[in-house]
Amino acid sequence: MNPQQQQQQQQQQQGGSQSNGSSSGTSGTTGTVPDATAGKTRNEQEQAAAANQAGSNSGNAQGGSDSTDNAVNLLSIAGCSNAASNFLPAGLDGSCEVQGVISRREVDLFSFNLPQATNDTRPYRLLLILRSVDGDAQLGLSIPTPQGTSPVPDTIGTQVYSTEITTEVIIELPWFVVAQNPGRYLISISRARRRSIYMLQVETPFNNVRLAEPDLTAIKDLHTACCVEGGATSSLCTQFLPRALAPNHSDDDDLCRMTPMTCNSDGRLTQLAVAQAGLICPRGLPSSMSQLDALTTLDLAFNFINMSTADITQIIAGLPALQNAFLRYTGLDGPLDCGLVANPTLTRLSLSGNNVTGTLPACMLS
């Protein structure tokens, strides 16, 4: 559960009611948690919500299509399977990605199977992240039930972020929902208001992993540079990072469990996603960020990191596994430089909404 979800859950338990969706630059909401969960721990709340609602809604995928025959088997996509199994592997940490283009009234469908859990199964979550550029799209997930497939209840973890130029949608299923619902899952991408380019990440991070050094040091430095020194008052800065960085923090508070962060089986951070988290970095990002050797996705969009393009180039160049860097609307300034795309593993770089200058160099067009 991510910081925004917990904050909204607290508001809902206090009697507030919000609708799904979001306006420009604001975050969306989860569904209302049943009153019976009041006063329980986070895991108890999630399990109660799942027990009350999983399987209670039957129907089609949220994309609105009556047919699933055209669904693409996710396991046919490179990075989403291993040759020895017909199931989506546990422990996927960023390699399973789908890119596509969707127009109004179109629905893209993807299916995959999850196995029956046994006593030897290592618990893992299911995490879907949809990012759209120059448009928007809706992400839907239907889970198998005894009555067929059923749309995932909002109360088990749907979060929406939206702006005029990009939309990010996150759906997370806790480990106990995954364990209790083997079978065929269906992902739908639909309802774009205009033509949209999207990237879908499907991950199955293990549940009992804790953040390892030196990544822990890098996150401590990030908290100091962009929360303490910048005076940021967001819930990420004042609640969730302090708990995750406490010496004797619980497994539930560990950064590896903070959606949409993900870690590999060694506890190395593979995705640092803090879009719209209210970070203020008056002196830029700490140099220790380059110690995140396993990081494949860096999403700092809509935070003020106050760096030049030359400064951020040093960070990107030091991340040997980095594939995606989402840095739109982060206060970057300076000329575009080929050093920004010199990292051989980098495949996506988003810089829109910044004060970059000069012409687009040829290296960025190749």
N, C-alpha and C positions, 0 to 999 in steps of 0.2 A: 504494500500500500504506500502510495507516495505522499509527500507532505500536503499537497492540495486536497487529496482525498480525505485525509484525516481531519483537516481543518473544516472541510465541508460537512463531514460526518458529525463533528462536534456541533456545528451550527444547526444541523437537522435535528439532533437529539434535544437541542434547546428549544425546539418548536418552530424553527425556520423552515421554509419550503421554497425550493428553487426549481426552475424548469430546466430540462436538458437543452443543450445548445449553448451558443455564446455569441457575443457581439464582438466587433472589431477590437482586438487587443486584450480581450478578457478571457478568463478560463471558464469552462463549462462546469457541469455538476454531475454528481452521481445520483442514483435514485435514493429515495428516503429509506433509511434503515428502520426496520420494525421496532416499535417501542419495547418489545420484549428483550432487545439487546442492551437496553440502558443499564449501565453499571457493570457490564461484563468486560473482560479483557478483549484486546483486539482480535485474537484468534477465535475466541468464543463468539464475538460479534459476527465475524466472517462466516463461521460455520453455521450459526443460527440463520443468517441471511440466506446462505446457500440451501440449507435444509428447507426453509420456508418457501423458496421460490424456484430452485432448480427443478425443471420438469413441469412447473405449473403453467407455463405458457408454451403452447404448441404452435407450430406454424412454419412458415418459410424463413429463409435467411433474411436478414434485415434489408438486403438489397431489393426485396420486393419481387424476386423472380420465382415462378412456380416450378421451374425446371432446374435440376442440378446435374443433368446429364452432360452439360458442356463445361463442368468444372474441371480445371486443370489439376492434375495430380501434383501436389507440391513436391513429392519425392522425385519427380522427373526433372526437377530444377537443380542445377549444380550447387552444392553447398548445403542442401536440405536433407540429405539422406546418406546412409552408408549402404554398401552393396549387399550386406548380409541380412537386411531386414526390410519388411514391408511397412514398418512403423516409423513415425517421425522420431529421430533419436533424442534421447535425453542429453542435456549438457550443451545444446547448441547455444553459442554465445556471440552470434553476429554474422556467421557465414551464410545463413539462409536469407537471401534478399531477392525480391521480385521488383522489377521496374516495369512501368506501363503508362499508357495514355488512355484517359477515359473522357468521354463526352457526355452531354446531357442524355438522360434516359438509358444510358448504357450500364451494364452490370458485369463486372469481372468476378468470376468465381474460382476458388481454389479449395481443394479438399485434401485431407490427410487423415490417417488413422493413428490412434494412440492405443497402446496395449493394456491388457488387464494387469493391474498392479498385483504384486505378490509380496510376501514378507521380505524378500531380498531386494525389492525395488528401492532404489535411492530416491527419496522425494524430490520432485522438481515442479517448477511452475511453468505455465504457458504464458508467454508475453508476445503481444502483437503491437507493432508500432507502425502507423501509417503517416507518412509525410508527403504533403502535396505542395507543388510549386506552381505559381501563377494560376491559381484556381483553388478548388476545394473538392473534397470527396468525403463520403461517409463509410466508415468501417463497421462491418457486422460480423458476428461470430455465432454460429449455431452449434450446440453441443448435442451429443447423442443422449437420448433418454429411452426408457422402455416404450414410450408412445411414439418414438421417432425423434426427429431433431427439434430442438427448442432454442429460440434466441436466448442468449446469456442475459440473466437479470442484471440490471444496472448496479444492484447492491453488491455484486461480487467484484466490481472494479472496472468501471469505464470512466475515462477522463478525456475531456476534449479541450484543446487549445485552438483558438481561431484568430486569424487576422485577415486583412483584405488580400494579402498576397500569398499566404501559406496557411495550411491547416495541419495540425498534428493531432492524431487520435491514438489513444493508448487503451488497449484492453488487456487485462491481466486476469488469469484464473489461478487462484491459490492451489497449492499442492494437493489439498484434500479433495478439491473439486475434480482435478485431473485424475486422481487415484480412483475416485468413485464413478467416473464416467468414461469407460473405455469405448472405443468404436470410432465411427466416422465423424469428423468435424468439417464444417463448411465455413469458409471465409468469403465474405462478399464486400466488394468495393463498388460504390454506387452513388447516385444522386449528386453528381457534380453540377453546379450551377452553370459552369462553362467548361470548356476543354481544360483538363488538368493533367499534368505530369506527376506521377506518384512513385514513391518507393515504399515497399512493404518489407519490414523486417519481422521474421518469426524466430523466436528464441525460446529455449527450454532450460533456463538456468537452474542449477541444483539449489535446493532450499537451505542446506546446512553449511554454507560456505561463508567464511568471514574474511573481511578485507585484510590483505597481507601487506607487510612492508616490502618495498619503500612507498607503495601507493598510499598507505596511511599517512605518511609524512607529507606527501604532496597535497592531500586533501586538508590536512591541518594548516598547511601554508596557504591554501586557497581560502579557507575560512578566515584566517587572519587578514589576508590581503584584501578580500572582497566583502567581508562582513564586518569585522571589528574595526579596521582602519577606515572603511568606507561608511560606517555607521548604518549599514543596511538593516532594516527592521522586518524583513520578510520572515515567514515561518521557517523557511529553510535555514536562515541564518540564526534565528533566535531559539529555535526548538530542535529541529531534526538533526542538523549537523552537530550541535553541542552534545546531543545524546549519542550520536554515532561515534563521536570522538572521545567520549568519556572512557577512562581506563578499564572500567569493569562493566561496560554496557552489555545488554542482553543481545541474543541472536536476532530478535525481532527489530532491534534498533540499529543493527549493523548496516553500513552503507550498501552492502551487497544485496540486502533485502529491500532497499528503498527504490521502488519502481519509479522511473524506468531505468535505474542503474542496473548494470549486470556485471557479473564477475565470472571468470572461468573457474575450473575445478580447483585451481591452485590459489584462489582468492585474489587474483590479479584483476584489476578493473578493466573491463572490455568496452563498456559504454558509460560515459559521463554525460548525462543528459539533464541539463538544468535550464532549459529554455524558460524565459519569463519568470525566473526565480528571484528577481529583485536584487541581483548582485551589483555592487558598486565597487569598482577596483581603481582607486585614485592613482595608484602607481603601477597598474597593469597586473597581469597574471604572474604568479611566482615562477621563478626559473625551474623549480623542482617539478613543475608539470611535465617536463621532458623526461622524467623518470617513469612515466606511465607506459612501460614497454609493451604491454598487451593491449593498449587502448586502440580500438578500431573505429569508434564513433565518438566525436566530440561535438556536443550541441550546446552552444552558449548563446543562442539567438535571443535577442531582446533583453540583454543585460549590458550594463555599461562597463566595459573592460578597459577603456581609455588607453589604447595602444596604437602604435603606428604599424603600417603594413610590414615594415622591417622587423619590428619587435615580434609580431605574431609569426612571422616566417621562422624565427629562431625556435619558437615552441613547436610548430608543425614539423620542422626538419628533424627535431629530436625524438619524434614518436615513430618508431620503426614499423609498427603494425597499423598505423592510422589509414583508414579507407575513406571516412566521411568526416568533413569539417563544416558544420553549420554555424556561420559567424555573422548572419544577417543582423542588421540593426544593433551593433555592439559598440558603436563609436569609433571604429577604426578610421584612421586617416593616413594619407600619404599615397605615393604612386604605386600603381600595380607593378609587380616585379615577378620575374620568372621564378624566383626563389619560392614563391607561394605554392607552386605546383611542382617543385623539384623532387619532393618526396616520392619515390617510385611506387609506393603502395597506395598513394592517395588517388581516389577515383572521383570523388565529389567534393566540390568546394563552393559554398554559398556565401557571397559577400554583399548581397543587395542591401540597400538602405544605409550604407556607410559613406564616409566622405573621402572615398578613393579618387585619385586624380590621374590624368594622363590617358593615353590610348591603350587599347587592349593589345598586349604583346602577342606576337605570333605563337609563342610557346603555349598560350592558353587556348589556341584555336586548333592545335594539332590533336 
